[in-house]
């Protein structure tokens, strides 16, 4: 009966979940994961510091829509990786941080760089858990992926002990899971849409703020059609750039003071967007 080790299962699980890049800094006990990833067709990108690796992983998650994955060594490596984990959580970018740990049977014995990593990662992510058996690795990777992309996207953490990475189990005992599907697109109730349109119609100086949510939802076409139809001036947040073209008269991003030009003079902001003066 054939066997499979934990490192290979982690690599295969990542690939199954649509994650084809892995960032990190190798060392005890995660080096086998990087090696297995390359064998299984997951590109491993080595970094010089765990903080840089976690930042790269979270950016990958934002750009692809599937979680960015990062592996770090025990103790200080996990602490360094928390920077990207926390940033991904606050920015709502999907990410999975794998933290290496000493063997499960050495917990609490002062093992090499031992730290309560699940505990310290929990405040900075949506889901944090230790992997306690080799055969359940696919289950935890799927769970981390699902938590990272569903609802409000964010960061997740998996603690991977050395004996889980190097341990083996029979292939037929591996827990079978499916790929976490892409999250459904949310649709606002029609009555809320009507109420928002009525509010805009009655507004004295309406202004559209285009943020990261529009970029993440890939709603460029809908936003552009709305602006073209309503002819409302708009501002973009830093993460909302690219949703609307730069060369648009209604764009106040480079003239934020124009958004306030109505003020006490009763002058419509949309006129300022067209280059007029009160």
PASEBA-1860 file (N, C-alpha, C; in nm, 3 decimals):
! residues 278
1> XXXXXXXX> 0.085/-0.119/0.000/0.000/0.000/0.000/0.089/0.125/0.000 ~ 0.062/0.220/-0.092/0.147/0.338/-0.106/0.122/0.438/0.006 ~ 0.228/0.512/0.037/0.220/0.614/0.141/0.255/0.750/0.083 ~ 0.217/0.855/0.156/0.248/0.992/0.118/0.287/1.067/0.245 ~ 0.385/1.156/0.230/0.428/1.232/0.348/0.354/1.365/0.357 ~ 0.364/1.428/0.473/0.291/1.552/0.499/0.330/1.666/0.408 ~ 0.458/1.681/0.380/0.503/1.790/0.293/0.440/1.779/0.155 ~ 0.436/1.657/0.102/0.375/1.636/-0.030/0.226/1.664/-0.026
9> XXXXXXXX> 0.160/1.625/0.082/0.016/1.651/0.093/-0.012/1.801/0.099 ~ 0.073/1.875/0.167/0.055/2.021/0.172/0.067/2.080/0.032 ~ 0.170/2.038/-0.042/0.190/2.089/-0.178/0.073/2.053/-0.269 ~ 0.028/1.927/-0.261/-0.084/1.884/-0.345/-0.213/1.956/-0.307 ~ -0.230/1.980/-0.179/-0.351/2.049/-0.133/-0.353/2.194/-0.182 ~ -0.237/2.258/-0.179/-0.230/2.395/-0.230/-0.266/2.399/-0.378 ~ -0.210/2.307/-0.453/-0.238/2.304/-0.597/-0.385/2.275/-0.622 ~ -0.443/2.186/-0.545/-0.585/2.154/-0.560/-0.673/2.276/-0.535
17> XXXXXXXX> -0.630/2.361/-0.443/-0.708/2.480/-0.409/-0.678/2.599/-0.501 ~ -0.605/2.574/-0.609/-0.579/2.680/-0.706/-0.469/2.775/-0.666 ~ -0.379/2.729/-0.579/-0.267/2.812/-0.534/-0.140/2.757/-0.597 ~ -0.082/2.830/-0.690/0.032/2.776/-0.766/0.164/2.845/-0.735 ~ 0.167/2.931/-0.634/0.291/2.995/-0.590/0.301/2.985/-0.438 ~ 0.422/2.966/-0.391/0.448/2.956/-0.248/0.571/3.041/-0.215 ~ 0.556/3.134/-0.123/0.664/3.222/-0.083/0.716/3.179/0.055 ~ 0.842/3.209/0.082/0.890/3.173/0.214/1.040/3.184/0.231
25> XXXXXXXX> 1.085/3.147/0.351/1.226/3.137/0.386/1.244/3.000/0.448 ~ 1.324/2.913/0.384/1.334/2.775/0.430/1.420/2.765/0.557 ~ 1.400/2.658/0.630/1.469/2.630/0.754/1.389/2.525/0.829 ~ 1.429/2.499/0.953/1.358/2.398/1.032/1.218/2.446/1.068 ~ 1.113/2.365/1.045/1.113/2.231/0.984/1.049/2.230/0.846 ~ 1.044/2.347/0.779/0.959/2.361/0.661/1.029/2.335/0.528 ~ 1.160/2.311/0.530/1.232/2.290/0.404/1.168/2.181/0.317 ~ 1.123/2.068/0.374/1.059/1.966/0.289/0.935/2.016/0.215
33> XXXXXXXX> 0.865/2.114/0.272/0.746/2.167/0.204/0.786/2.239/0.076 ~ 0.892/2.320/0.083/0.940/2.390/-0.036/0.984/2.292/-0.144 ~ 1.055/2.186/-0.102/1.101/2.086/-0.199/0.984/2.013/-0.262 ~ 0.886/1.976/-0.180/0.768/1.905/-0.232/0.687/1.994/-0.325 ~ 0.678/2.122/-0.293/0.602/2.213/-0.378/0.657/2.217/-0.519 ~ 0.790/2.223/-0.531/0.850/2.226/-0.665/0.826/2.096/-0.740 ~ 0.827/1.985/-0.670/0.800/1.857/-0.736/0.655/1.846/-0.783 ~ 0.565/1.909/-0.709/0.422/1.898/-0.741/0.372/2.009/-0.833
41> XXXXXXXX> 0.462/2.094/-0.881/0.422/2.198/-0.975/0.378/2.329/-0.913 ~ 0.411/2.348/-0.785/0.384/2.476/-0.719/0.516/2.553/-0.712 ~ 0.520/2.669/-0.774/0.644/2.746/-0.779/0.680/2.797/-0.640 ~ 0.800/2.763/-0.594/0.846/2.815/-0.465/0.937/2.934/-0.490 ~ 0.907/3.045/-0.424/0.985/3.167/-0.439/1.047/3.200/-0.305 ~ 1.179/3.181/-0.295/1.249/3.208/-0.171/1.275/3.356/-0.152 ~ 1.255/3.402/-0.031/1.275/3.543/0.003/1.388/3.555/0.105 ~ 1.430/3.676/0.134/1.540/3.699/0.227/1.492/3.717/0.372
49> XXXXXXXX> 1.363/3.744/0.388/1.309/3.766/0.521/1.163/3.723/0.522 ~ 1.118/3.671/0.635/0.979/3.623/0.644/0.878/3.735/0.627 ~ 0.914/3.853/0.671/0.822/3.966/0.654/0.798/3.994/0.506 ~ 0.906/3.996/0.428/0.892/4.017/0.283/0.812/3.904/0.219 ~ 0.834/3.781/0.265/0.762/3.667/0.209/0.612/3.678/0.235 ~ 0.576/3.719/0.356/0.433/3.730/0.389/0.369/3.846/0.313 ~ 0.443/3.955/0.292/0.389/4.065/0.212/0.368/4.022/0.067 ~ 0.462/3.943/0.014/0.447/3.895/-0.124/0.326/3.803/-0.136
57> XXXXXXXX> 0.305/3.717/-0.037/0.193/3.625/-0.041/0.060/3.698/-0.038 ~ 0.049/3.801/0.046/-0.078/3.873/0.055/-0.105/3.950/-0.074 ~ -0.001/4.004/-0.138/-0.021/4.074/-0.266/-0.066/3.976/-0.373 ~ -0.007/3.855/-0.372/-0.050/3.750/-0.466/-0.199/3.721/-0.446 ~ -0.242/3.713/-0.321/-0.383/3.685/-0.295/-0.474/3.792/-0.349 ~ -0.434/3.917/-0.334/-0.517/4.026/-0.383/-0.526/4.025/-0.535 ~ -0.415/3.996/-0.601/-0.411/4.003/-0.747/-0.477/3.884/-0.815 ~ -0.477/3.768/-0.750/-0.530/3.647/-0.814/-0.668/3.607/-0.767
65> XXXXXXXX> -0.706/3.650/-0.647/-0.835/3.609/-0.593/-0.831/3.479/-0.516 ~ -0.722/3.402/-0.529/-0.701/3.283/-0.448/-0.596/3.317/-0.342 ~ -0.598/3.251/-0.227/-0.507/3.291/-0.120/-0.360/3.280/-0.160 ~ -0.281/3.378/-0.119/-0.137/3.366/-0.131/-0.086/3.281/-0.017 ~ 0.012/3.195/-0.043/0.063/3.103/0.059/0.206/3.139/0.094 ~ 0.239/3.124/0.222/0.371/3.158/0.272/0.411/3.057/0.379 ~ 0.537/3.012/0.376/0.588/2.922/0.479/0.700/2.991/0.555 ~ 0.698/2.976/0.688/0.800/3.037/0.772/0.843/2.937/0.879
73> XXXXXXXX> 0.962/2.957/0.933/1.016/2.866/1.033/0.952/2.894/1.169 ~ 0.984/2.812/1.266/0.927/2.824/1.399/0.968/2.953/1.469 ~ 0.889/2.991/1.568/0.925/3.102/1.656/0.943/3.235/1.588 ~ 1.068/3.284/1.576/1.092/3.416/1.515/1.040/3.426/1.373 ~ 1.044/3.316/1.298/0.992/3.320/1.162/0.844/3.351/1.159 ~ 0.769/3.289/1.248/0.626/3.316/1.257/0.602/3.460/1.300 ~ 0.679/3.506/1.400/0.663/3.644/1.447/0.688/3.743/1.333 ~ 0.791/3.719/1.253/0.818/3.807/1.139/0.704/3.800/1.037
81> XXXXXXXX> 0.650/3.682/1.017/0.542/3.665/0.919/0.411/3.729/0.961 ~ 0.397/3.761/1.090/0.274/3.822/1.137/0.249/3.959/1.074 ~ 0.355/4.026/1.029/0.337/4.158/0.965/0.248/4.147/0.843 ~ 0.283/4.054/0.753/0.202/4.036/0.634/0.066/3.979/0.666 ~ 0.059/3.892/0.767/-0.069/3.833/0.808/-0.165/3.942/0.855 ~ -0.116/4.031/0.941/-0.201/4.139/0.992/-0.240/4.235/0.881 ~ -0.147/4.265/0.791/-0.176/4.356/0.682/-0.281/4.296/0.588 ~ -0.269/4.166/0.560/-0.368/4.099/0.476/-0.506/4.101/0.541
89> XXXXXXXX> -0.508/4.081/0.671/-0.636/4.082/0.742/-0.702/4.219/0.735 ~ -0.627/4.324/0.758/-0.684/4.459/0.756/-0.721/4.504/0.615 ~ -0.644/4.458/0.516/-0.672/4.495/0.377/-0.774/4.404/0.311 ~ -0.816/4.298/0.382/-0.911/4.201/0.327/-0.853/4.130/0.205 ~ -0.726/4.089/0.217/-0.660/4.013/0.111/-0.647/3.868/0.155 ~ -0.685/3.771/0.072/-0.678/3.631/0.113/-0.534/3.580/0.120 ~ -0.501/3.512/0.229/-0.364/3.466/0.251/-0.365/3.349/0.349 ~ -0.271/3.254/0.329/-0.250/3.145/0.425/-0.104/3.148/0.467
97> XXXXXXXX> -0.081/3.159/0.596/0.055/3.152/0.651/0.073/3.017/0.718 ~ 0.173/2.941/0.671/0.208/2.813/0.733/0.327/2.835/0.824 ~ 0.309/2.808/0.951/0.418/2.824/1.046/0.472/2.688/1.090 ~ 0.601/2.666/1.072/0.661/2.543/1.118/0.662/2.537/1.271 ~ 0.660/2.417/1.325/0.661/2.399/1.471/0.736/2.271/1.504 ~ 0.780/2.261/1.628/0.847/2.139/1.672/0.746/2.024/1.679 ~ 0.797/1.904/1.700/0.712/1.785/1.701/0.597/1.798/1.801 ~ 0.485/1.737/1.768/0.367/1.747/1.854/0.393/1.693/1.993
105> XXXXXXXX> 0.477/1.590/2.004/0.500/1.528/2.135/0.598/1.608/2.221 ~ 0.651/1.719/2.168/0.744/1.802/2.246/0.681/1.934/2.288 ~ 0.551/1.948/2.268/0.483/2.072/2.306/0.497/2.101/2.455 ~ 0.534/2.223/2.488/0.548/2.264/2.626/0.676/2.221/2.693 ~ 0.768/2.163/2.616/0.893/2.113/2.674/1.013/2.203/2.643 ~ 0.986/2.320/2.588/1.095/2.410/2.554/1.173/2.365/2.433 ~ 1.103/2.315/2.332/1.169/2.271/2.209/1.229/2.391/2.136 ~ 1.305/2.363/2.031/1.376/2.467/1.957/1.281/2.576/1.910
113> XXXXXXXX> 1.304/2.699/1.955/1.225/2.817/1.916/1.075/2.796/1.938 ~ 1.040/2.722/2.041/0.900/2.692/2.067/0.824/2.818/2.105 ~ 0.705/2.832/2.051/0.618/2.944/2.081/0.473/2.900/2.063 ~ 0.382/2.962/2.132/0.239/2.930/2.116/0.187/3.004/1.993 ~ 0.218/2.950/1.879/0.201/3.021/1.753/0.055/3.039/1.712 ~ -0.027/2.940/1.734/-0.170/2.955/1.702/-0.229/3.068/1.785 ~ -0.187/3.075/1.911/-0.237/3.179/2.001/-0.197/3.319/1.955 ~ -0.070/3.335/1.918/-0.025/3.470/1.881/-0.073/3.509/1.742
121> XXXXXXXX> -0.107/3.412/1.655/-0.155/3.445/1.521/-0.304/3.477/1.520 ~ -0.379/3.423/1.616/-0.525/3.436/1.615/-0.577/3.578/1.607 ~ -0.519/3.677/1.678/-0.573/3.813/1.670/-0.557/3.879/1.533 ~ -0.473/3.820/1.448/-0.442/3.885/1.321/-0.500/3.811/1.200 ~ -0.593/3.719/1.222/-0.647/3.644/1.109/-0.788/3.595/1.138 ~ -0.854/3.543/1.035/-0.990/3.493/1.048/-0.996/3.352/1.104 ~ -0.891/3.275/1.080/-0.891/3.133/1.117/-0.748/3.091/1.146 ~ -0.727/3.027/1.261/-0.595/2.978/1.299/-0.611/2.842/1.365
129> XXXXXXXX> -0.530/2.745/1.319/-0.544/2.610/1.374/-0.414/2.533/1.354 ~ -0.390/2.439/1.442/-0.278/2.347/1.426/-0.322/2.221/1.355 ~ -0.234/2.167/1.270/-0.263/2.041/1.200/-0.212/1.927/1.287 ~ -0.302/1.839/1.328/-0.268/1.737/1.426/-0.246/1.598/1.367 ~ -0.275/1.580/1.237/-0.252/1.449/1.176/-0.224/1.467/1.027 ~ -0.144/1.376/0.973/-0.104/1.386/0.832/-0.225/1.372/0.741 ~ -0.311/1.276/0.769/-0.422/1.249/0.678/-0.525/1.361/0.670 ~ -0.524/1.451/0.767/-0.622/1.562/0.767/-0.566/1.691/0.707
137> XXXXXXXX> -0.447/1.686/0.651/-0.388/1.807/0.592/-0.478/1.868/0.484 ~ -0.531/1.790/0.388/-0.616/1.852/0.286/-0.738/1.922/0.345 ~ -0.791/1.866/0.453/-0.907/1.928/0.518/-0.872/2.067/0.569 ~ -0.758/2.080/0.636/-0.720/2.208/0.694/-0.681/2.310/0.587 ~ -0.616/2.264/0.479/-0.581/2.358/0.372/-0.708/2.409/0.304 ~ -0.805/2.321/0.283/-0.932/2.365/0.224/-1.003/2.460/0.318 ~ -1.002/2.431/0.448/-1.068/2.516/0.545/-1.002/2.654/0.549 ~ -0.870/2.658/0.546/-0.798/2.785/0.546/-0.829/2.865/0.419
145> XXXXXXXX> -0.835/2.795/0.305/-0.868/2.861/0.178/-1.008/2.918/0.181 ~ -1.103/2.839/0.227/-1.242/2.884/0.230/-1.259/3.005/0.321 ~ -1.197/3.001/0.438/-1.208/3.114/0.529/-1.141/3.239/0.472 ~ -1.035/3.220/0.394/-0.962/3.334/0.339/-1.040/3.408/0.231 ~ -1.124/3.335/0.155/-1.190/3.398/0.040/-1.339/3.421/0.059 ~ -1.401/3.355/0.154/-1.546/3.371/0.170/-1.578/3.484/0.267 ~ -1.697/3.545/0.246/-1.735/3.658/0.329/-1.640/3.773/0.306 ~ -1.596/3.833/0.413/-1.495/3.939/0.403/-1.359/3.871/0.393
153> XXXXXXXX> -1.290/3.881/0.279/-1.162/3.810/0.262/-1.061/3.850/0.369 ~ -0.967/3.762/0.395/-0.867/3.793/0.496/-0.762/3.685/0.510 ~ -0.694/3.686/0.623/-0.580/3.599/0.645/-0.617/3.477/0.728 ~ -0.542/3.367/0.707/-0.559/3.247/0.786/-0.421/3.192/0.822 ~ -0.416/3.111/0.926/-0.289/3.057/0.974/-0.302/2.908/1.003 ~ -0.201/2.830/0.960/-0.194/2.688/0.990/-0.060/2.656/1.054 ~ -0.064/2.592/1.170/0.056/2.553/1.242/0.092/2.410/1.201 ~ 0.216/2.390/1.153/0.254/2.260/1.098/0.376/2.204/1.173
161> XXXXXXXX> 0.356/2.110/1.264/0.468/2.051/1.338/0.559/1.967/1.249 ~ 0.681/1.951/1.294/0.781/1.876/1.218/0.737/1.733/1.190 ~ 0.678/1.664/1.289/0.640/1.524/1.267/0.518/1.511/1.176 ~ 0.445/1.620/1.154/0.336/1.619/1.055/0.393/1.639/0.915 ~ 0.495/1.723/0.903/0.557/1.749/0.773/0.630/1.625/0.722 ~ 0.705/1.559/0.809/0.784/1.443/0.768/0.709/1.311/0.787 ~ 0.600/1.315/0.860/0.523/1.192/0.883/0.455/1.142/0.757 ~ 0.414/1.016/0.759/0.350/0.955/0.643/0.219/0.888/0.684
169> XXXXXXXX> 0.135/0.868/0.586/0.011/0.793/0.606/-0.025/0.722/0.477 ~ -0.109/0.623/0.485/-0.155/0.552/0.366/-0.239/0.646/0.280 ~ -0.219/0.638/0.150/-0.291/0.725/0.058/-0.441/0.710/0.072 ~ -0.489/0.587/0.092/-0.632/0.564/0.100/-0.695/0.615/0.230 ~ -0.610/0.660/0.325/-0.661/0.716/0.450/-0.662/0.869/0.451 ~ -0.614/0.928/0.344/-0.612/1.074/0.335/-0.754/1.128/0.323 ~ -0.787/1.228/0.401/-0.920/1.289/0.397/-0.941/1.356/0.262 ~ -1.048/1.321/0.195/-1.077/1.376/0.062/-1.160/1.503/0.073
177> XXXXXXXX> -1.117/1.606/0.006/-1.192/1.732/0.003/-1.199/1.781/-0.141 ~ -1.291/1.873/-0.167/-1.303/1.936/-0.298/-1.237/2.073/-0.294 ~ -1.210/2.126/-0.411/-1.159/2.263/-0.419/-1.264/2.361/-0.371 ~ -1.225/2.453/-0.285/-1.318/2.557/-0.239/-1.356/2.644/-0.358 ~ -1.482/2.649/-0.395/-1.522/2.728/-0.512/-1.505/2.877/-0.486 ~ -1.498/2.952/-0.594/-1.491/3.097/-0.579/-1.616/3.146/-0.507 ~ -1.603/3.245/-0.421/-1.720/3.293/-0.345/-1.823/3.355/-0.437 ~ -1.951/3.342/-0.402/-2.056/3.400/-0.487/-2.052/3.552/-0.481
185> XXXXXXXX> -2.091/3.615/-0.588/-2.100/3.760/-0.591/-2.227/3.803/-0.521 ~ -2.215/3.898/-0.430/-2.330/3.944/-0.354/-2.412/4.042/-0.437 ~ -2.544/4.033/-0.426/-2.634/4.122/-0.497/-2.719/4.197/-0.395 ~ -2.718/4.327/-0.405/-2.796/4.409/-0.311/-2.945/4.395/-0.341 ~ -3.030/4.398/-0.239/-3.175/4.396/-0.262/-3.218/4.514/-0.348 ~ -3.313/4.491/-0.436/-3.355/4.596/-0.528/-3.407/4.719/-0.456 ~ -3.474/4.699/-0.340/-3.525/4.816/-0.269/-3.412/4.904/-0.217 ~ -3.297/4.842/-0.183/-3.183/4.921/-0.138/-3.122/5.000/-0.254
193> XXXXXXXX> -3.120/4.938/-0.371/-3.069/5.006/-0.489/-3.156/5.126/-0.523 ~ -3.289/5.107/-0.519/-3.381/5.216/-0.548/-3.365/5.329/-0.447 ~ -3.349/5.292/-0.320/-3.333/5.395/-0.216/-3.205/5.475/-0.238 ~ -3.097/5.407/-0.278/-2.971/5.477/-0.303/-2.983/5.571/-0.422 ~ -3.050/5.527/-0.528/-3.069/5.611/-0.645/-3.155/5.734/-0.613 ~ -3.258/5.712/-0.533/-3.343/5.826/-0.493/-3.264/5.925/-0.410 ~ -3.179/5.875/-0.323/-3.097/5.963/-0.239/-3.001/6.044/-0.325 ~ -2.940/5.980/-0.423/-2.849/6.052/-0.513/-2.922/6.158/-0.593
201> XXXXXXXX> -3.042/6.125/-0.635/-3.119/6.220/-0.716/-3.154/6.345/-0.636 ~ -3.174/6.330/-0.506/-3.211/6.444/-0.422/-3.090/6.518/-0.367 ~ -2.970/6.461/-0.384/-2.850/6.520/-0.323/-2.816/6.654/-0.388 ~ -2.770/6.749/-0.305/-2.730/6.880/-0.356/-2.594/6.874/-0.424 ~ -2.502/6.797/-0.371/-2.369/6.785/-0.429/-2.319/6.640/-0.418 ~ -2.374/6.554/-0.499/-2.336/6.412/-0.493/-2.192/6.389/-0.538 ~ -2.128/6.294/-0.475/-1.990/6.257/-0.510/-1.976/6.106/-0.494 ~ -1.920/6.040/-0.593/-1.901/5.896/-0.589/-1.759/5.865/-0.540
209> XXXXXXXX> -1.747/5.781/-0.438/-1.618/5.735/-0.389/-1.597/5.592/-0.438 ~ -1.494/5.571/-0.518/-1.464/5.440/-0.574/-1.351/5.377/-0.493 ~ -1.381/5.268/-0.428/-1.284/5.206/-0.339/-1.238/5.069/-0.383 ~ -1.166/5.004/-0.294/-1.106/4.874/-0.322/-1.210/4.766/-0.349 ~ -1.328/4.780/-0.288/-1.431/4.680/-0.307/-1.471/4.665/-0.453 ~ -1.471/4.775/-0.526/-1.506/4.769/-0.668/-1.399/4.696/-0.748 ~ -1.272/4.718/-0.710/-1.163/4.649/-0.778/-1.165/4.500/-0.746 ~ -1.183/4.468/-0.617/-1.184/4.327/-0.575/-1.300/4.251/-0.641
217> XXXXXXXX> -1.414/4.318/-0.659/-1.531/4.253/-0.718/-1.525/4.247/-0.870 ~ -1.419/4.305/-0.927/-1.406/4.311/-1.073/-1.530/4.377/-1.135 ~ -1.571/4.490/-1.075/-1.693/4.558/-1.118/-1.662/4.679/-1.204 ~ -1.550/4.675/-1.277/-1.510/4.791/-1.357/-1.618/4.833/-1.455 ~ -1.674/4.738/-1.528/-1.773/4.772/-1.630/-1.897/4.835/-1.570 ~ -1.943/4.781/-1.457/-2.063/4.834/-1.393/-2.038/4.976/-1.341 ~ -1.923/4.999/-1.281/-1.892/5.132/-1.228/-1.882/5.233/-1.342 ~ -1.815/5.195/-1.449/-1.798/5.288/-1.561/-1.933/5.323/-1.624
225> XXXXXXXX> -2.020/5.223/-1.636/-2.153/5.249/-1.693/-2.233/5.342/-1.602 ~ -2.218/5.324/-1.471/-2.291/5.409/-1.375/-2.243/5.554/-1.385 ~ -2.112/5.574/-1.390/-2.058/5.710/-1.397/-2.097/5.777/-1.528 ~ -2.089/5.702/-1.638/-2.123/5.760/-1.768/-2.271/5.798/-1.774 ~ -2.355/5.718/-1.712/-2.499/5.746/-1.718/-2.541/5.860/-1.627 ~ -2.483/5.866/-1.508/-2.522/5.968/-1.410/-2.443/6.096/-1.423 ~ -2.323/6.088/-1.484/-2.234/6.204/-1.496/-2.201/6.265/-1.359 ~ -2.182/6.177/-1.261/-2.145/6.223/-1.127/-1.993/6.230/-1.115
233> XXXXXXXX> -1.941/6.331/-1.046/-1.796/6.337/-1.021/-1.757/6.227/-0.924 ~ -1.630/6.187/-0.929/-1.589/6.076/-0.843/-1.445/6.096/-0.794 ~ -1.418/6.033/-0.681/-1.284/6.024/-0.625/-1.250/5.876/-0.610 ~ -1.121/5.844/-0.623/-1.077/5.706/-0.607/-0.986/5.694/-0.485 ~ -1.005/5.588/-0.410/-0.909/5.559/-0.304/-0.783/5.504/-0.370 ~ -0.672/5.498/-0.296/-0.549/5.442/-0.356/-0.570/5.301/-0.413 ~ -0.649/5.218/-0.344/-0.672/5.082/-0.392/-0.784/5.075/-0.495 ~ -0.850/5.188/-0.520/-0.956/5.190/-0.620/-0.910/5.239/-0.755
241> XXXXXXXX> -0.780/5.267/-0.767/-0.727/5.314/-0.895/-0.735/5.204/-1.000 ~ -0.768/5.244/-1.122/-0.778/5.149/-1.231/-0.920/5.107/-1.262 ~ -1.011/5.129/-1.169/-1.151/5.095/-1.196/-1.208/5.187/-1.303 ~ -1.175/5.316/-1.291/-1.213/5.414/-1.393/-1.087/5.461/-1.465 ~ -1.096/5.491/-1.594/-0.979/5.544/-1.666/-0.933/5.675/-1.606 ~ -0.805/5.706/-1.622/-0.751/5.829/-1.567/-0.802/5.953/-1.641 ~ -0.809/5.945/-1.772/-0.843/6.064/-1.852/-0.995/6.079/-1.862 ~ -1.058/6.110/-1.752/-1.203/6.132/-1.749/-1.228/6.266/-1.681
249> XXXXXXXX> -1.311/6.351/-1.743/-1.333/6.485/-1.691/-1.393/6.485/-1.551 ~ -1.473/6.386/-1.521/-1.541/6.382/-1.391/-1.450/6.336/-1.278 ~ -1.327/6.300/-1.309/-1.234/6.250/-1.209/-1.177/6.365/-1.127 ~ -1.202/6.361/-0.996/-1.150/6.464/-0.907/-1.030/6.415/-0.826 ~ -0.975/6.299/-0.862/-0.867/6.241/-0.783/-0.745/6.331/-0.776 ~ -0.720/6.406/-0.884/-0.604/6.495/-0.886/-0.641/6.637/-0.844 ~ -0.770/6.656/-0.815/-0.818/6.787/-0.771/-0.917/6.767/-0.656 ~ -0.873/6.710/-0.546/-0.968/6.679/-0.438/-1.038/6.801/-0.383
257> XXXXXXXX> -0.976/6.918/-0.391/-1.041/7.038/-0.339/-1.166/7.071/-0.419 ~ -1.170/7.027/-0.545/-1.286/7.056/-0.629/-1.411/6.988/-0.576 ~ -1.391/6.879/-0.502/-1.506/6.808/-0.448/-1.579/6.891/-0.344 ~ -1.509/6.991/-0.289/-1.567/7.076/-0.186/-1.602/7.214/-0.239 ~ -1.592/7.234/-0.369/-1.602/7.370/-0.422/-1.744/7.425/-0.416 ~ -1.845/7.339/-0.397/-1.980/7.393/-0.386/-1.990/7.478/-0.261 ~ -1.949/7.420/-0.148/-1.943/7.492/-0.021/-2.062/7.581/0.003 ~ -2.034/7.705/0.042/-2.141/7.801/0.073/-2.185/7.875/-0.051
265> XXXXXXXX> -2.116/7.852/-0.162/-2.148/7.929/-0.281/-2.256/7.863/-0.365 ~ -2.294/7.738/-0.326/-2.397/7.670/-0.403/-2.353/7.633/-0.542 ~ -2.225/7.606/-0.558/-2.172/7.575/-0.691/-2.156/7.425/-0.706 ~ -2.219/7.362/-0.806/-2.214/7.216/-0.822/-2.073/7.166/-0.842 ~ -2.039/7.059/-0.774/-1.905/7.002/-0.785/-1.878/6.951/-0.925 ~ -1.984/6.905/-0.995/-1.960/6.851/-1.129/-1.907/6.957/-1.224 ~ -1.939/7.085/-1.198/-1.886/7.191/-1.283/-1.736/7.206/-1.262 ~ -1.694/7.189/-1.137/-1.550/7.197/-1.110/-1.477/7.087/-1.184
273> XXXXXX> -1.539/6.970/-1.193/-1.476/6.857/-1.261/-1.456/6.888/-1.407 ~ -1.541/6.976/-1.462/-1.528/7.009/-1.603/-1.433/7.126/-1.625 ~ -1.373/7.173/-1.517/-1.275/7.280/-1.533/-1.330/7.418/-1.520 ~ -1.463/7.431/-1.486/-1.523/7.563/-1.469/-1.477/7.626/-1.338 ~ -1.503/7.751/-1.319/-1.472/7.821/-1.196/-1.596/7.896/-1.148 ~ -1.615/7.905/-1.017/-1.730/7.980/-0.966/-1.714/8.130/-0.990
END
